[in-house]
């Protein structure tokens, strides 16, 4: 099948997803196969939290809306226009997906298929329902895709390349196990924000979105803040106050209570607003409900630090303080061409 047909199928999927939002689901009679999928998808969204306690309707709807906005014909064509697909020899690419946030592996799934290859997908036990449902919709729209999409439960076999996402520990296993295959192996990464004290309340409120979306479970969530020496966190705490309802979610509250207790028993000094703790720490990976911070003397030292630690960093958020940084509030709204770990997945797919 042609790439144009594949793009058309994903465009139709984007139109299907555009019907669903946390505020209101609005059925569009012009969307293909709605009678077969619309009500079932609403039911699946409602059940997602029973499959994974972190997948609340709010978070699932946010992911769905993000993909609805991305999957337009204009965006897909703009993204793919810089690549040459004329020499693609169809292969089978194994995908080992993470499950920390809803549909976290969808971009890999999309990238491989639009490149002309087949996907063999091993889902995370934490996110087993959403992607297979969307795959069924794609196949309904474009039946030839059925020969290109395969979900497996056991060990991956008979594949030509692999994209695997996991922890630093599992990455070592992946690197050994897939040493004879072309691969992209993703490890733990974290995102940081760099402040200079001149941020507006609106900036800091948007930074709260980067911290709290998906309860902080994503690699694009800000888990570390660099601030100038003497920085007063009062304005920061005031700006993020509107996110305080997060503490009413039991799983988050349990993590808040536990991690705060561990910090206090270890006699670590903390800043605390009753739903987020701030701890001075040189590490990047903070636990759920906590953000680490670090003071700096000059911005150049931060630039050097982040450059040296680039393999540990997913996103950098700032008001243009750092080159190629992301504006506040945008970390969980990547474009199709914003690749995880800055590794071009489509380029990889074209190289195998």
N, C-alpha and C positions, 0 to 999 in steps of 0.2 A: 504494500500500500504506500501511497505517496506521503511525503511530509505534510503537504497541504491538507490531506485528509486527517492526519493525526492532529495538526493544529486546529482543524475544524472541530474535532471531537473534544479537545480540551477547552476550546472556546464555548462549546455547548455546555460543558461541565461548569464553566465559570458562570454562565447564565443560570444554570440550575442552582448553584450555590448562592447566587445573589438574592434568592427568594427568602433566605433565612437570616434572621438577626435576633438578638436577645430581646429587643423591644417588641418586634412583631414579625411573624412569618406571613408573607403575602404571596399567595399562589398566582403565578403568571401563566395564563392559558396558552401563551405562545412558546413556553418552554417545552422542549421535546421530552416525551416519556414521563411526564409528570404523574399521570394516573398510576404508573407502576412504581414510582419512586418517592413521590413527595411525602406522603403520609408516613411511609416507612422510615424516611430520613428523620422526620420530626421525632418519631418514636426512638430511633437510635440515639439521637442527641439527648433525649430525656434519660436514656439508660446508661449513657457514657460514664456517669459518676459511679454507677454500680460496678462497672468494669474496671475503673481506675478512680480511686477516691479524689484524686487531684483534678480530674477532668469535669469540673463543674460546668453547668450549662453556659455560664458567662464566658468561661475560658474557651469552650468548644465553639461557641458562636463567634468569638473574636477570631479564632483561627479560620473558621469558614469564611467570614467576611473578608479577611486578609487575602485569602486565595481567590475569592470572587472578584476582588479588585484587581488582582494580578493577572487572572486568566481572561484577558481580552485579546481579540485578534491583533489590535494595535501593539499591545505590550509583547505578545509572543513574537510577532514579526520583527519588532525593533530589537528584541533580545537576540534573535537567531540570525539577523541580517549580516553579522560580521563573520559568520562561519561558512566554510565550504563543505557541503555535505555530498558532493558529487562522487566521491571515491569511497563512500561508506560500504563496507562489506558486513552485512548483518551478523552480529555475534550475540551471545547470551551473557548478560552481566548480572552477577549475583549482588543482591542488596541485603545487607544485614543492618536493620534499622534500629534506632534508639526508640524509647517510648516515654521520654521525660515530659514532652508537651504534645498536645494533639496535632496529628499529621506532620510530625517533625521530619519524617523521611520523604514527604511528598515531592520535594524539589529534586531529589535524586531519581525518584520514579519518573517524573516528568522529563528530566534531562536525558535519561537513557532512551526513553521511547521516542522523543522528538528527534533524536540523533539517528534513528533507524534501527536500533537494536531491540532485542528481547530482554525482559526483566524476569529474574527469578528472585522472589522476595521472601525473606525470612523476617517475619514481624517480631517486634518485641512483645513479650507477654503482657506488658503494660499498655499496649495500644494495638489491639488485634482486630478491631471492628471497623474503624472509620475508613481506612484506605481500601480494604477489600470492597466495601460498599461503593465507594467512588469508582473503583475499577469496574464493577458490574454496570454502573451507569455508562461509563465510557464504552464498554463492549456493546451495550444496547444501542448506543448512538452509532458506533462503528464496529460491526461484528468481527471484522478481520483482526481487531486487536486481541481477540480471545487467544489467538495463536502466539501472541507476543507477551502475554502476562501470565505468570505462573506463581502462585503462592505455595510455599513449602513449609512443612512443620519440622521436619528432621534436618539432617545435615545437607548442606548444599553439595550438589553433584552435577557434573557435566556442564560446567560454565567456563567462559573464556576470560573473564575479568571480574573484579569484585570491588564494591564500595562498602566499607564496613565502618560503623560508628559505635564507639564504646568508651569505656574508661581507659585510663593509662595502663591498668593491669590487663584488660582484655585486648588492648591494642598490641601488647607484646605477643600475646597468643595469636592474634590475627596476622601479625607480621611474620611469624614463624610458619603458621599454617598455610598462608597464601603467598609464600616467598617465591613460588614459581609462576605466579599469575600477575598480570598487570593489576595494580590496585591503588585505591585511595583508602588510607587507614586514618581515621579521625580519632583523636584523643581528647582528654579533658581540656577545655578552654573556658576562660572567663572574660567578662567585659568590665570595663572601668570607665569612670567619669573623672574629668579633670576640671576643677573649679578654680576661679581666681578671686572670688568674693564679690564680683560685680554682677552676678547673675540676678535677674529679676525674680519675683515671686512666681511668675508664670513659667520661667525656665526651670525652677526647682520643682514646681508641681509636675511639669512634664517629666522631669527626671524620676519622679515617683512612679510614673508609668513604666519606665525602664527597669525600675527595681521590683515592683510588685506584680506586674503582668505575669501570668502563669505561676504565681506564688514564688517567683524567683528561681524556678527550676530549670530555665533554659540557659544555654551558653551565651545567649545574647542579652541576658539580664545583667544589669550592673550589680556587681558584688563587691566592688572596691572603689573608693573615692580618694583622689589626691586633692588636697586643699593646702593653701598657703599657710605658713606658720602663723599661729595666732588666730586662725579662722574661728568664728563664732557660729556654732551650729543652730542657734536659735531660729534664724530665718529659714533654714532647711527644715527643721521640725515643724514650723508653722505652715510651710508650703505643702508638706505631705500629709497634713492632718486629715484631709478628705479621704485618704486611703485607710483610715482607722478601722473601718468595718471589717477589714480582712481578719482581725483578731477573733471575730465571731465564727470563723470557719474552724471547725474542731481540729482538723489535721494541722493547720497552720498554728493554731493556738498551742497545741501539744508541742510542736517544735520550738515555738517561742519560749514556753515554760522550761522545757528541757535544756535548750542551749543557754538560756539566761542563767539557769541554775549552775550549769557546768562552768560558765565564765566566772560567776560569783564565788563558787567553791574554790576556784583556782586563784581567787583574789585579783582577777583582772579588773581594772577600772573600766566602767561602762558609761556610755550615754544612752538614755532609755526614754522612750515616750509611751510605753505600755503596749506597743505593737511592733516596735523595731528597736533592736539594740545596735549601737555603733561601738566598735572596738578598734582601738589603734593596733594595727597589725601589718606587717610587711607582706603577708601572703595575699594572693588574689582570690582564692576560693573560700568564701565565707559560708557558714551554714545557713539553712533556711531561717528567715526572720532576723537575720543579722547582716550588716554591711561593715566591712573593714574600711578604715581610713588611714591615711598617712600624710603627714605634713611635708611640705617641700619649701626650700629656700628660694629656688629660682626655677622658672618653667623649663629652662634648657636641660636641667638635670632630669626632669620628668620625661622629656622627649627622649633623652638618651636611654633612660631606664626602660621605657616602653619599646624602644627600638631593639634593645638587647633581649628583651623578653617577648618578642613578637610572636614566637611559637606558642606562647601561653595565653595570648590575647585574642579574643574573637572580635570585639568592637571597642572603639574608644569614643566616648561621648564628651563633647565640649562645645562651647560657643566659639568655634574657630581657633581655639588655643593650640590645638594639635592638628597637623596636616592630615587631611582625609578623615577627620573625625566626623561623627554622626551627630546631627542636631538632637537636642533634648526631646525625649518622647518618641523617638523613631526606631529604636533598636529592634522592636518586634514587628516592624513593617518593612522588611527588606524587599528590594526590587528583584526581579527574576535574575538579573545579572550580578546580584550581590551574593557571591559564593561563600559557603562555609569554609573557614580556614584559608580564605583567599585562594583556593584551589579551583580552577576552572573545570567544572564537571563535564561540560559539553566538549571542551578541548580534549579532555581525557577520553571521553567516549569516541571521539573521532580518531584517536591515536591507536586504538586497539585493533 
